[in-house]
């Protein structure tokens, strides 16, 4: 059933088309907006890329690669074959923190495990084992993340047990 007659100008050519109401809406949407298939394709592509990043980052974390001394977002991107911006956005969105804070949190968690499992190991050794170049930097980051020094944390854990 034809309900409207439309005049459409396409590349300087005037075309008269008879359209139903439904066809009219579809035509209007395709002219005035991105085609639906393209937007769906972009969403699918973004989801696929996000899944790929998630899998690669999770594998990297499981291998405890964050304990490397010289790790940075550029190096991580090169190791995973992903642009640093995509990784940064993924970490920001997934972990609600920036790359450096994310790395420090994982390192501090690892330090806690080491201290719990090996009560006689020195803080200097723990610092090196968790990717820090020196004990001072390790202690500073530990306190920033937990609110207490690693020595105090260790004492509290020993007193609990």
Residue pairs with C-beta under 8 A, 6 or more apart in sequence:
1 20
2 18
2 19
2 20
3 19
3 20
3 21
3 24
4 18
4 19
4 20
4 21
4 24
5 16
5 17
5 18
5 19
6 16
6 17
6 18
6 19
6 24
6 27
7 14
7 15
7 16
8 14
8 15
8 16
8 17
8 27
8 31
9 15
17 27
19 27
29 36
49 86
50 90
52 82
53 80
53 82
53 86
53 87
53 90
54 90
54 94
56 80
56 81
56 82
57 80
57 87
57 90
57 91
60 66
60 76
60 79
60 80
61 106
64 110
65 71
65 76
65 79
66 103
66 106
66 107
66 131
67 107
67 110
67 129
67 130
67 131
68 75
68 131
69 131
69 132
69 133
71 103
71 131
72 99
73 84
73 87
73 88
73 99
74 84
76 84
76 87
76 99
77 83
77 84
77 86
77 87
80 87
87 99
88 98
88 99
91 97
91 98
91 99
91 102
92 98
95 102
97 105
103 131
104 141
104 144
104 145
105 145
107 130
107 131
107 132
107 141
108 130
108 141
108 142
108 145
108 146
110 129
110 130
111 126
111 127
111 129
111 130
111 138
111 142
111 150
112 153
114 121
114 126
114 129
114 130
115 121
115 126
115 150
115 153
115 154
115 157
116 157
119 154
119 158
123 135
123 138
123 139
123 150
123 151
124 134
124 135
126 138
126 150
127 133
127 134
127 135
127 137
127 138
127 139
130 138
132 138
132 141
138 150
139 149
139 150
139 151
142 149
142 150
142 153
143 149
143 150
146 153
148 156
